[in-house]
Amino acid sequence: ISQRTPVHFEESIIDQGQAKWFETFKMPIFDGLGQVIGTTGFARDITERKYAEEALLQRNRQLEVLSRASQQINSVLEIPMILRQLVVAALELTGATDGTAGQILGDKMVFTEYNLIGELMPIDYQFASGYGVPGLVMQTRAPYVSNDAEHDLHVIPEIQKALGFRNLADV
């Protein structure tokens, strides 16, 4: 270590269950004979920067997924394949394990396939406007999220039990 070379590192600690990040610079202190007799330095909290960097990386991953999905969808242009690819992209974006995409046929939202951890299962669910979560989303044209599907009044209990989901997002 020369006199002009600071030691630089980043480290994290857990404080009350939260990760906190610090950037630390240390510089050796030398005596007249060139021997290290101590160090001096400083540390600064870079937690917000680390979270911002992680958010940026997450956003980049999302954009990559969306770009890849867009390319795949535009290369096929067959509705069943488009729906499958939309579900795969949505699962990757949300970290979910299963899901489905529907198509409006006439005045109903129709679901014919369910992706359960990568396995495609045939289903036959149809929702009129106002019926169940898909019908509510059709009616309001607003996204819907439930973190307690079992007790959600808009979720059809038989479907929730048959498919076994606990949370849902519908757009």
Disulfide bonds with the S-S distance in Angstrom:
none
